[in-house]
Each structure stands twice: as C-alpha cells, then as structure tokens.
C-alpha cells in the first residue's frame, strides 16, 4: 500500500485439472536445474525500483514448476530507469503490465509507456476506499492495514482481480505478465496468493512468497523510518509507517478469513468470487 500523508512526510487460481491442460505453463521438476530451483522468489535487481520478482522456479504440491520469465510481480515503475524498463522488456519478455494502483496514484505517478507492452488498469482498491482506510490508518496503522486487506474481497476488488486472470488466460505464449501496485507487497501480494492458489500451491509456499517482501524492501523501509525520525515525526507516525512499509502474516490471514467466510476457500473465491469457470480452468492455458 502507498499512502500520502497530510503531514510534512510523503511516502510514497485450481486444481489438478488445470495443470492437465497447461503444457505451456509449467514443467516437470526433472526439467528444472538444481541451480534454478534454489533461486525461487528471486529478485530482479533494478536501479530505480525494488521488490521486483520472477515467480519462476516455484514447485507446487504435484511436483510441477512455474517457468521462468512468465510471471513477474512488481512494485511501482514510475521510478524505474530506461535501462530497468529495457531489462524487463528484453530480458524478461514482459508483454503486459497490469497496474493495481488507485486512479489517484496513477495520476500522480503514471507508468512509463513502453513500446510493445500492453498496459491494463485494474484498481483493486478505489480512491474512496483508500481515503476511508487512511482515516483509520492515521490513528492505528495496524488496524488500517487489516482493513485494507478486506477491500480485496469486495466487489471492486473481485472485478479488478478478474482483469488479472483475463490477461493471464489470454497472454501470448512468448510473453510474461507483470503485475504491480506501489510497494509490490499488498495488492500484488494478494494477487500472487490467488495465482499460486490457482496453480495448486499450498499455503506454506504462498505465505513464504508473500513474506519475502520484507526481505527485498528492508533497505527502503529502513530509509523511510530513518528519514521520519530525522525530520521529527511523532512515535505514532513512525509506528504507522512501519506497518505500512512491511507485510505481516496477519494481513494475508485477514483476506483468507474473509474469502473463506464468503466463498468457503480461496479456490471458492476464484470460482465464485471472480467467476473463473470450470470451462476456463479446463480449456485455457496460463502461459506461465
């Protein structure tokens, strides 16, 4: 999540059936080298932005492995350098850029236009929801974060996560899908949980990937908090920013809890909540 404070600080889915029809999606474990298998969740190092990761190498409960350069989870791209963007397009074959940020966030820091890359807006949290959340967050950052994750399960969240799967289901076989928000940890983190659920990954692996944001954002988080301290921020403001800059298991737990209450499970959310049909799961190939 990304918030703009009024203060002087500005901070910035199923079953095995799916796999039987996904010849271009995954590979058997034997085809993945030992070296590659040790690099799951690896960061793509860029100069202008952090927490950009290739999901390639992750192995599911059936021994199937996601191919490299097919699924890229990312953070804001407006700070990426020209070399960063060329690396994503040329080295990682990015052909689709899905932006989960709010309209206001996009207006203030729009993604750079990249020739040959399709850009899709999918604001899973609306401006209205974000404003309501900030009111709670400014009083209690932890509660604000937990409220934020409830938005992923509501109508607007479901509609825009459906856009993600529309692109995944129809992406060119030779292209990667990149999806992102601001920090690449909340809206993007839940999107990744949905994708891994669809591809028959267990919660242990899903949470492992989710929590890696703390590792890859550690330097940025420390920088934010240090800057606030130097500028005389209150203890409450610093504590709130800490909750904003990190991810905690309880955040994702909140979304899981609501999805299970409304749809029985995360798989239920995918089928009933965002409308992925049995036909789609059987006949479309996720090119990852």
N, C-alpha and C positions, 0 to 999 in steps of 0.2 A: 504494500500500500504506500501511497505517496500523499503527503499532506502539506498544505500551505498554511502556516500559522499566521495569525494576525499580529503576533509579536514581531520582534526585530529579526527573528530567525526564519529562513525559508529553506526547506529541505524537500531540499527536494524530498473403451468401454466396454469376447464377453466371455464367452465360454469356449470350449474346445472346438465347437462348430465353427467359430470364427477363424480359427487357425487352419482348419482343413481347407479353406478356400483362399489362404493368404500366401501363396507361393512367393510373391514378390515382397512380402512383408518381413518375414523372419527367416532365419537359417537354423539348421540343426546345430547343436553345440559343437559337433565334431569339426564344423567348418570355421569355427572361430579360434584364432590362435590363443595360446596361453597368455601372451603379452597383451593382446587386446582385451581379454577377459578381466585383466587386473585394472583396467582403466575405465570401468563403468562409472557413469556420472561425472566424467571428466570435464573440466572447464575448458572452454575455448578462450584462450588468452587474447584479449583485445586491449588496445591502448586507451580507448575512450569510455569504456563501459565494462561492468563486471557482472558475475553470476550468469554467464552465457554458457550453456552446457549441451553436449551431444548425448542423447539417451541411448545411443548405440552401445551394444555390449551387455545390456541388462538381460538376464536369463529368467524366464518365467517358471511356474511350477511344473510345466510339461517339458522342460528342457529346451524350449525354443528361445532364440536370442534375437533381439532387435538389431537390425542392421545399422551400421554407422552412416552418418550423413543423410539421415531421413527425417529425424525429429530433433529440432533444436529448441530448447526452452531458453528464453532470454529475458533481458531487462530493457530499459529504455534505450532507444537507438539514436535519439537526437544528439547525444554527446559522442557518438561513435565517429572515428576519423574516416577519411576516404579510404585509407588502407584497410581499416576494420571492415567496412562495407564490402570492399572488393574481396576480402578474405572469406566473408560469409557467402557471397555470391559465387565466387570462382572455386574456392577450396572446399566449401561445404554444400554447394549446389542448391542454395536457398532459392526457391521459386515463388514462395508465398509467404507473406508477412501478415500475421494476424495480431491486431492491436486491441488488447483488452481494456485500455485506459478509458477514463471518462471523456466526454466531449471537451470539457474544460481543460483537462490535462493535455489533450491532443492539440487544442488551440494554442496553448502556451509553449508546447514543445513537440511539434509535429514530427513524425518520422520523415527522414530524408527520402526523396523519391529516387528509386533505384531502377534504372532501365532494365526491363525484362522480369521484374518482380511484381507480382500481383499483391496489392495492398487491400486488406479487409478490416474494417472497423467492427469490433464486437465488444462494446462497453458492458461488461458483465455487472458493473456497479454504475448506477446512474448518478448524475450530478446531485439530484435531490437526496438520494440515499447517502451519498458521500458527505453532504452538508449535515445531515442528521447525525451521522456517525461521528463527525468531528466534534459536535457539541458534547457527546458522551466521552469521547477520547480526551478532550482537553481537561476533563475532570478526573478521569481514570483511564489511562492508556490501555491497561489490560482488558477492562470491560469493553472499551472501544474496539479493540482488535477482535474480541469474541463476537461482538455484534456484527462487525464487518463480514465475518465468515457466514453469517446467516443469509446474507444477500445472495450468496452463490446458489442457494436452493430455491429462491423465489422465482416468480415468472420472468422477470427481466434477466436474471442470471441464467436460467434454463434456456431462454431464447438465444442468448449470445454464446453459450457453450455449445448449443446445437450448430451454430455457424462454424465453430471449430471443427466439428465432426463432418459437416458438409464438405469442408475443404480437404480434410484428411481422406475422405472416401473418394474424392474425385481428383486428387493431386496427380500430376504427371508422374509416371514411374521413375523418371530420372531426376526428379526434383525433391528437395527437402522442404518441409513445412516448418517455419519459425513462428513461434507464438510468444507474446510478451506482454508485460504490464510495465510498471515503473521500476520497481526493485527486483522483479523476477522471482518473487517469493510467495505472494498470497494468491492473487488471481491466477497467476501462472502455476503456482504450486498446486492449487486445486485442479486446474486443467490437466496437469501431469498425473495427478491421482486418478482422474477419470480415464485418461488414455491407458494407463497401466492396468486399471481395473478391467477395461475392455479387452486388454491383451492377456488377461488371466494371470496377473501378478498378485502375490499375496500382500497383505497389509504391511508385513515386515519390510519388504523391499520398497513399497510405496512410501512409508514413513522414512526409511533410510534416505531416499532421494530427496524427499521434502526437507529434511533437516540439514542437508548439505548446504543450503543457502547460508546458514550461519558460518560455515567454513569459508565460503567464497565471498561473503560480504563482510568478513571480520574487519578488514582494514578500513572499509568505508564506514562501518558502524563506529569504530574507534575514533575515526576522524570527525564524524558528526558530533559525538558526545564530547570530545575534547574541545572542539570549537565552541560548543554551547557553554561549557564551563568557563572558558577564557572570556566569553562575552557576558558573563554574569547571569546566565539563565538560572531560574529557580530550580530547586531539587525536584519539584513536581514535573516541571517541563522536561528536565533531563531524564527522569524516570519514564515519562510518557514516550519520549523519543526512543529510548531503549526498547520499549515494547513495539514501537513502530518499525525499528530497524532490524529486528530479529524475527525468527519463527519459533514457535513452541508447539510441542505435541498437542497441547490443549486447544490450540487454534484449529488444527485439522480435525481433532476429535469433535469439535463443535459442529462442523459441516457434516461429518459422518453421522453424528447423532440425529441431526435433523433429516438427513437423507433416509436414514433407517426408519425414523418415525413416520415419515410420509410415504415412502416407497418400499419399505421392507429391507432394503440393502442399497449399496452403491450401484450394483448391477440393476436393481429396480429403478433407481434414479435415471440411469442411462436409457432404459427401455420405456418407462412410463413418464419420467420427468422431462426428458428432452426428446423423446419419441423415436429412438433408434428401433427400427422394426426387425423382426426375425428375418425378413426378406433381405434387408440391408446387411445384417450380420452374416448371412449365408452367401450372398452373391457379390458384394462389393469387396474390393481388396484395398486395404490400407497400405499405401505404398511406403512403408517404413521398414 
